[in-house]
Structures are given as structure tokens and as C-alpha cells.
Amino acid sequence: MEGVVPEFEVRNATEADLPAIVEIYNQSVPGGWSTADTKPVTVADRIGWFRNFDPAKRPIWVAEIDGQIVAWTSLSSFYAGRPAYDATAEISLYIGTAYHRRGIGRDLKRWVIEQCPRLGITTLLSMYFDHNDATARINESLGFEQCGHLRDIAVVQGQKRGLIIAALRIPAPEPA
Ligand SMILES: CC(C)(COP(=O)(O)OP(=O)(O)OC[C@H]1O[C@@H](n2cnc3c(N)ncnc32)[C@H](O)[C@@H]1OP(=O)(O)O)[C@@H](O)C(=O)NCCC(=O)NCCS
């Protein structure tokens, strides 16, 4: 499969997808690369989190290949959802480890960016550990601008890590 970019289909996630979403999330925990969680989470832990998503404004999507969920991505409100930041959202993106390095991460992030105008989002934020090289590469290629680097702000697997804040400005749709 190396070098081949598989076609995937994206749809809004349903609660029935939560076990697959949690499974993919937990695959990333041992890598210490992405999430600030240091232990696996459970479906029960995540039900409240899942129910806060809203397909009209702050969706969570799953990507499928041949009907199997291989990745998920979501948009969350910034700064606890204060209304002044309605047009700003933070992206999360998790690819199942068996599907890493096949171009899915970049393609899925590009797809999310394309959805932002209809969701009223004009600033997309990406926040990631400063050793997450894949996210840095994807963001650079998609036009994100690094606007902050909070050094040594986290301890992951016993090591101090920093957080990069990157932003992509997305033009609002022209009024009809
Ligand atoms: C980060 C992540 C989304 C990347 O997805 P992916 O589908 O493997 O990435 P892609 O195949 O699109 O690769 C994008 C680039 O990153 C590089 N890359 C991918 N994995 C890498 C790794 N482990 N180390 C270094 N570079 C890597 C690729 O070579 C490619 O480089 P290019 O710019 O030269 O083409 C995926 O590794 C993942 O889900 N990680 C766990 C969760 C996470 O970190 N999410 C982001 C923060 S929310």
C-alpha cells in the first residue's frame, strides 16, 4: 500500500461509531505524540464529549474505507465556546495507526478546511505538541501559520513538551 493514497468516504459520526472513535484515539496514547491523555479513555468517559458535537456548527466526522472506520476528525469551539469566538474552531484529527503515512491525514484535513465556510468558520486552529512532526508537515503544506509556541508546557511520558498553536484563515463565503 505504500505510496498509494486510498480513497475514503467521510460522514457525520453517530453514537454507534463511538467505540471505533475511542479505539482510534487510544491507539495514539502510547505514542505520546498527540493527546495530552496519558491513559486510554473509555466509551463511557467520552459519551458527554461526543454529545456536545453538532453537525451544523461543530461536527465530528468519521472516514471509512470499504465501510470500515479508519480515522475521525472534529471541530471544537475555542476558549470554552465564548460567543466572540464563534467563527473560530480547533481541529482534531486521528488516523488509525494501521493507516498512518498513506496521505489520509493530509487529505482529511484538506477536506475539513473545505467544509469550514458552510460551518461559518473563518479561523481554524491546530494545536499540537512540538514533536508532532507529521502535523507540522501537514499544516505547513496546507497554509497554516504558526502563531504561538508554549515551550515546556506539558509532561508526556516523563519528558517536557511544548505546544504549537497554528492558525489558518479561511475566507468567508461571498454573500449571495
Ligand atoms: C498526525 C497524523 C494525523 C498524520 O496522519 P498521516 O495520515 O499518517 O499523515 P500523512 O500520511 O498525510 O503524512 C503527512 C506528512 O507527515 C509525514 N509523517 C507522517 N507520519 C510521520 C511520522 N511518524 N514521523 C515523521 N513524519 C511523518 C509524512 O511523511 C508526510 O510528509 P510529507 O509532507 O513529506 O508528505 C497521524 O499520525 C495521527 O493520527 N497521529 C495521532 C494523532 C495526532 O497526532 N493528531 C494530530 C494532533 S490532534
The ligand as an SDF file (V2000), in Angstrom:
LIG
                    3D

 48 50  0  0  0  0  0  0  0  0999 V2000
   -0.5940   13.1280   12.7470 C   0  0  0  0  0  0  0  0  0  0  0  0
   -1.4040   12.1990   11.8440 C   0  0  0  0  0  0  0  0  0  0  0  0
   -2.8420   12.7360   11.7560 C   0  0  0  0  0  0  0  0  0  0  0  0
   -0.7540   12.1790   10.4530 C   0  0  0  0  0  0  0  0  0  0  0  0
   -1.5770   11.4050    9.6070 O   0  0  0  0  0  0  0  0  0  0  0  0
   -0.9720   10.5320    8.4000 P   0  0  0  0  0  0  0  0  0  0  0  0
   -2.1190   10.1140    7.5700 O   0  0  0  0  0  0  0  0  0  0  0  0
   -0.0770    9.4790    8.9560 O   0  0  0  0  0  0  0  0  0  0  0  0
   -0.0820   11.6270    7.6440 O   0  0  0  0  0  0  0  0  0  0  0  0
    0.2070   11.7330    6.0730 P   0  0  0  0  0  0  0  0  0  0  0  0
    0.3710   10.3700    5.5060 O   0  0  0  0  0  0  0  0  0  0  0  0
   -0.8110   12.6280    5.4510 O   0  0  0  0  0  0  0  0  0  0  0  0
    1.6460   12.4200    6.0840 O   0  0  0  0  0  0  0  0  0  0  0  0
    1.8390   13.8170    6.1480 C   0  0  0  0  0  0  0  0  0  0  0  0
    3.3260   14.0980    6.2390 C   0  0  0  0  0  0  0  0  0  0  0  0
    3.8010   13.7420    7.5470 O   0  0  0  0  0  0  0  0  0  0  0  0
    4.8600   12.7890    7.4360 C   0  0  0  0  0  0  0  0  0  0  0  0
    4.7310   11.8590    8.5380 N   0  0  0  0  0  0  0  0  0  0  0  0
    3.7060   11.0120    8.7890 C   0  0  0  0  0  0  0  0  0  0  0  0
    3.9560   10.3060    9.9050 N   0  0  0  0  0  0  0  0  0  0  0  0
    5.1700   10.7050   10.3420 C   0  0  0  0  0  0  0  0  0  0  0  0
    5.9830   10.3270   11.4360 C   0  0  0  0  0  0  0  0  0  0  0  0
    5.5890    9.3790   12.2970 N   0  0  0  0  0  0  0  0  0  0  0  0
    7.1710   10.9640   11.6010 N   0  0  0  0  0  0  0  0  0  0  0  0
    7.5640   11.9210   10.7540 C   0  0  0  0  0  0  0  0  0  0  0  0
    6.8390   12.3220    9.6660 N   0  0  0  0  0  0  0  0  0  0  0  0
    5.6630   11.7020    9.4800 C   0  0  0  0  0  0  0  0  0  0  0  0
    4.6450   12.1250    6.1000 C   0  0  0  0  0  0  0  0  0  0  0  0
    5.8270   11.5620    5.6140 O   0  0  0  0  0  0  0  0  0  0  0  0
    4.1710   13.2950    5.2600 C   0  0  0  0  0  0  0  0  0  0  0  0
    5.2900   14.0720    4.9060 O   0  0  0  0  0  0  0  0  0  0  0  0
    5.4000   14.9430    3.5460 P   0  0  0  0  0  0  0  0  0  0  0  0
    4.9600   16.3320    3.9520 O   0  0  0  0  0  0  0  0  0  0  0  0
    6.8230   14.8700    3.1870 O   0  0  0  0  0  0  0  0  0  0  0  0
    4.4780   14.3590    2.5210 O   0  0  0  0  0  0  0  0  0  0  0  0
   -1.3790   10.7370   12.3720 C   0  0  0  0  0  0  0  0  0  0  0  0
   -0.0270   10.3620   12.6000 O   0  0  0  0  0  0  0  0  0  0  0  0
   -2.1560   10.5520   13.6540 C   0  0  0  0  0  0  0  0  0  0  0  0
   -3.3760   10.3160   13.6360 O   0  0  0  0  0  0  0  0  0  0  0  0
   -1.4280   10.6680   14.7860 N   0  0  0  0  0  0  0  0  0  0  0  0
   -2.0490   10.5310   16.0920 C   0  0  0  0  0  0  0  0  0  0  0  0
   -2.9850   11.7000   16.3780 C   0  0  0  0  0  0  0  0  0  0  0  0
   -2.3720   13.0720   16.1160 C   0  0  0  0  0  0  0  0  0  0  0  0
   -1.1800   13.3030   16.2970 O   0  0  0  0  0  0  0  0  0  0  0  0
   -3.2390   14.0160   15.7090 N   0  0  0  0  0  0  0  0  0  0  0  0
   -2.8240   15.3820   15.4560 C   0  0  0  0  0  0  0  0  0  0  0  0
   -2.9970   16.2480   16.6400 C   0  0  0  0  0  0  0  0  0  0  0  0
   -4.7580   16.4220   17.0350 S   0  0  0  0  0  0  0  0  0  0  0  0
  1  2  1  0
  2  3  1  0
  2  4  1  0
  2 36  1  0
  4  5  1  0
  5  6  1  0
  6  7  2  0
  6  8  1  0
  6  9  1  0
  9 10  1  0
 10 11  2  0
 10 12  1  0
 10 13  1  0
 13 14  1  0
 14 15  1  0
 15 16  1  0
 15 30  1  0
 16 17  1  0
 17 18  1  0
 17 28  1  0
 18 19  1  0
 18 27  1  0
 19 20  2  0
 20 21  1  0
 21 22  1  0
 21 27  2  0
 22 23  1  0
 22 24  2  0
 24 25  1  0
 25 26  2  0
 26 27  1  0
 28 29  1  0
 28 30  1  0
 30 31  1  0
 31 32  1  0
 32 33  2  0
 32 34  1  0
 32 35  1  0
 36 37  1  0
 36 38  1  0
 38 39  2  0
 38 40  1  0
 40 41  1  0
 41 42  1  0
 42 43  1  0
 43 44  2  0
 43 45  1  0
 45 46  1  0
 46 47  1  0
 47 48  1  0
M  END
$$$$
